[in-house]
Amino acid sequence: MSGILILGGGFAGLWSALVARRQAVDEGRDLTITLVSMDSHLTLRPRLYEPEPERFRVPLRPVLDPVDIGLIEGTVTNLDLENRQVRLENVSMALSYDRLILATGSVLLPLSVPGAEGAFDLDSWAAAMAFDRQLQTIMPNLEKPVIAIIGAGFTGIEAAMEMRNRIEIASDRSTADAARIILLDRAEVTGPELGDNPRPVIETALASAGVELRL
């Protein structure tokens, strides 16, 4: 197999494949494009803080098949740059390429502090589903729940703003109103990577939602 080989089935990998196909069609070139992904779905990762995370997973084949982009499910175990080959776990034959696009994205590292092994994250679809199940299980039995969110970046801010709504869905409005939502970060300000301009709006929104800050 030659042509373009794309490693990663997230937004970057998917758009790389679609743009490459569009350019090949525009130029009248016959081009093999293959996408390698750990599974056959695209996860809408930026929205995993929202309720019903099962909504944020889209099958890739209905998007790729009509434009003749191949999809191989697998985990990469070796990149042979000299011979332009990629090996996958549980696949005996190596994949050859003319051009390689590495779009494997990022993975949240475990927080190396005592107690963090019992925490939840929103980094993947499976993790978001596990957190949602936990909310559905414990919230109906709590009068004044306390949820601590570690990380006051984009995801932490969004999760904190959405949390009372999620508690209400899992239990009722009175439980949601009584809950303590605590947003923690080692930085001195919320959203340090977002810059100074939006910070007053963010802090006003957090305060109006009753989110406690521990910076």
C-alpha positions as CSV (number, residue, x, y, z in Angstrom):
1,M,0.0,0.0,0.0
2,S,1.4,3.4,-1.0
3,G,0.1,6.9,-1.3
4,I,-0.7,8.9,1.9
5,L,-0.9,7.1,5.2
6,I,-2.5,9.0,8.1
7,L,-2.1,7.9,11.7
8,G,-4.8,9.1,13.9
9,G,-8.6,9.2,13.5
10,G,-9.3,12.5,15.3
11,F,-10.1,15.9,13.8
12,A,-6.6,16.5,12.4
13,G,-6.4,13.0,10.9
14,L,-9.9,13.2,9.4
15,W,-9.5,16.6,7.9
16,S,-6.1,15.7,6.5
17,A,-7.6,12.8,4.7
18,L,-10.5,14.8,3.3
19,V,-8.4,17.7,2.2
20,A,-5.9,15.4,0.5
21,R,-8.7,13.7,-1.4
22,R,-10.2,17.0,-2.5
23,Q,-6.9,18.2,-3.7
24,A,-6.2,15.0,-5.6
25,V,-9.6,15.3,-7.3
26,D,-9.0,18.9,-8.2
27,E,-5.7,18.0,-9.7
28,G,-7.0,14.9,-11.5
29,R,-4.5,12.6,-9.6
30,D,-5.1,9.0,-8.7
31,L,-4.1,8.8,-5.0
32,T,-4.5,6.1,-2.4
33,I,-5.4,7.6,1.0
34,T,-5.5,5.4,4.1
35,L,-6.4,6.4,7.7
36,V,-5.3,4.3,10.6
37,S,-7.3,4.8,13.8
38,M,-7.6,2.9,17.1
39,D,-11.3,2.6,16.5
40,S,-13.9,3.3,13.8
41,H,-15.3,6.4,15.4
42,L,-14.5,10.1,15.6
43,T,-14.9,11.4,19.2
44,L,-16.0,15.0,19.5
45,R,-13.6,15.5,22.3
46,P,-14.2,19.2,23.0
47,R,-17.8,18.4,24.0
48,L,-17.2,15.6,26.4
49,Y,-17.9,17.8,29.4
50,E,-21.6,18.0,28.3
51,P,-24.4,15.6,29.4
52,E,-25.1,12.5,27.4
53,P,-21.6,11.9,26.2
54,E,-22.8,9.0,24.1
55,R,-23.9,11.6,21.6
56,F,-20.4,12.7,20.8
57,R,-19.1,9.8,18.9
58,V,-19.5,9.6,15.1
59,P,-18.7,6.6,12.8
60,L,-15.9,7.3,10.4
61,R,-16.8,4.9,7.5
62,P,-19.9,6.8,6.3
63,V,-17.6,9.9,5.9
64,L,-14.6,8.1,4.4
65,D,-16.2,5.4,2.2
66,P,-18.0,7.8,-0.3
67,V,-14.7,9.5,-1.1
68,D,-12.6,6.4,-1.3
69,I,-10.5,6.8,1.8
70,G,-9.5,3.5,3.4
71,L,-9.8,2.9,7.2
72,I,-7.7,0.5,9.1
73,E,-8.3,-0.1,12.8
74,G,-5.2,-0.7,14.8
75,T,-2.5,0.5,17.1
76,V,0.9,1.5,15.7
77,T,3.8,-0.3,17.2
78,N,6.7,0.7,14.9
79,L,7.6,3.5,12.4
80,D,10.3,2.5,9.9
81,L,11.1,5.9,8.4
82,E,14.0,4.6,6.3
83,N,11.8,2.0,4.5
84,R,8.6,4.1,4.8
85,Q,6.6,1.4,6.6
86,V,4.3,1.3,9.6
87,R,3.6,-1.8,11.6
88,L,0.4,-2.3,13.6
89,E,-0.3,-4.5,16.6
90,N,-1.9,-7.8,15.5
91,V,-1.3,-7.1,11.8
92,S,1.4,-9.2,10.2
93,M,1.9,-7.1,7.0
94,A,3.5,-3.7,7.2
95,L,1.8,-0.7,5.7
96,S,3.9,1.2,3.1
97,Y,3.5,4.9,2.3
98,D,4.9,7.7,0.1
99,R,3.8,10.4,2.5
100,L,3.1,9.9,6.2
101,I,0.9,12.2,8.3
102,L,1.2,11.9,12.1
103,A,-2.0,13.1,13.7
104,T,-2.2,10.9,16.8
105,G,-3.2,13.8,19.1
106,S,-2.6,13.8,22.9
107,V,-3.5,11.7,25.9
108,L,-4.0,13.0,29.4
109,L,-1.2,11.7,31.8
110,P,-2.4,10.4,35.2
111,L,-2.1,12.9,38.0
112,S,0.7,11.6,40.2
113,V,-0.7,12.6,43.6
114,P,-2.2,10.4,46.3
115,G,-5.9,9.8,45.8
116,A,-5.9,10.8,42.1
117,E,-6.4,7.1,41.1
118,G,-10.0,7.5,42.2
119,A,-10.6,10.6,40.1
120,F,-12.4,10.8,36.8
121,D,-11.4,12.6,33.6
122,L,-13.0,13.8,30.4
123,D,-10.1,13.1,28.1
124,S,-11.8,10.2,26.1
125,W,-15.2,9.0,25.2
126,A,-14.9,6.0,27.5
127,A,-13.8,8.2,30.4
128,A,-16.6,10.6,29.9
129,M,-19.1,7.7,29.8
130,A,-17.7,6.4,33.1
131,F,-18.0,9.8,34.7
132,D,-21.6,10.1,33.5
133,R,-22.5,6.7,34.9
134,Q,-20.9,7.8,38.3
135,L,-23.1,10.9,38.4
136,Q,-26.2,8.9,37.6
137,T,-25.3,6.4,40.4
138,I,-24.4,8.7,43.3
139,M,-26.2,11.9,42.8
140,P,-29.7,10.6,43.7
141,N,-28.3,9.6,47.1
142,L,-26.6,12.9,48.0
143,E,-28.2,16.1,49.5
144,K,-25.1,18.4,49.2
145,P,-22.7,16.9,46.7
146,V,-19.2,18.4,46.4
147,I,-17.4,18.1,43.1
148,A,-13.8,19.3,42.7
149,I,-12.5,19.9,39.2
150,I,-8.7,20.0,38.8
151,G,-7.6,22.3,36.0
152,A,-9.0,25.7,35.2
153,G,-8.3,25.7,31.5
154,F,-10.8,25.3,28.7
155,T,-12.2,21.9,29.8
156,G,-12.2,22.7,33.5
157,I,-14.0,26.0,33.0
158,E,-16.6,24.4,30.7
159,A,-17.1,21.4,33.0
160,A,-17.5,23.7,36.1
161,M,-20.1,25.8,34.3
162,E,-22.1,22.7,33.1
163,M,-21.9,20.7,36.4
164,R,-25.1,22.0,38.1
165,N,-27.0,21.1,35.0
166,R,-25.5,17.6,35.0
167,I,-26.3,17.1,38.6
168,E,-29.9,18.2,38.0
169,I,-30.2,15.7,35.2
170,A,-28.8,12.9,37.4
171,S,-30.9,13.9,40.4
172,D,-33.0,17.1,40.8
173,R,-32.8,20.8,40.9
174,S,-32.6,21.1,44.7
175,T,-29.5,18.8,44.8
176,A,-28.0,20.8,42.0
177,D,-28.6,24.1,43.8
178,A,-27.1,22.7,47.0
179,A,-23.9,21.3,45.4
180,R,-20.5,22.8,45.9
181,I,-18.5,23.1,42.6
182,I,-14.8,23.8,43.3
183,L,-12.4,24.6,40.5
184,L,-8.7,24.2,41.3
185,D,-5.6,25.1,39.5
186,R,-1.9,25.6,40.3
187,A,-1.9,28.8,38.3
188,E,-2.7,32.2,39.8
189,V,-5.6,32.9,37.4
190,T,-8.3,31.0,35.5
191,G,-7.6,30.1,32.0
192,P,-4.0,31.3,31.9
193,E,-3.5,30.2,28.3
194,L,-6.5,32.1,27.2
195,G,-5.0,35.5,27.9
196,D,-6.1,38.5,29.9
197,N,-8.9,39.9,27.7
198,P,-11.6,37.2,28.3
199,R,-10.7,36.6,31.9
200,P,-13.2,39.1,33.5
201,V,-16.0,37.5,31.5
202,I,-14.9,34.0,32.5
203,E,-14.7,35.0,36.2
204,T,-18.0,36.7,36.2
205,A,-19.7,33.6,34.6
206,L,-18.1,31.3,37.1
207,A,-19.2,33.5,40.0
208,S,-22.8,33.7,38.7
209,A,-22.8,29.9,38.5
210,G,-21.6,29.6,42.1
211,V,-18.3,28.0,41.2
212,E,-15.7,28.3,44.0
213,L,-12.1,29.0,42.9
214,R,-9.0,27.7,44.5
215,L,-6.0,29.0,42.7
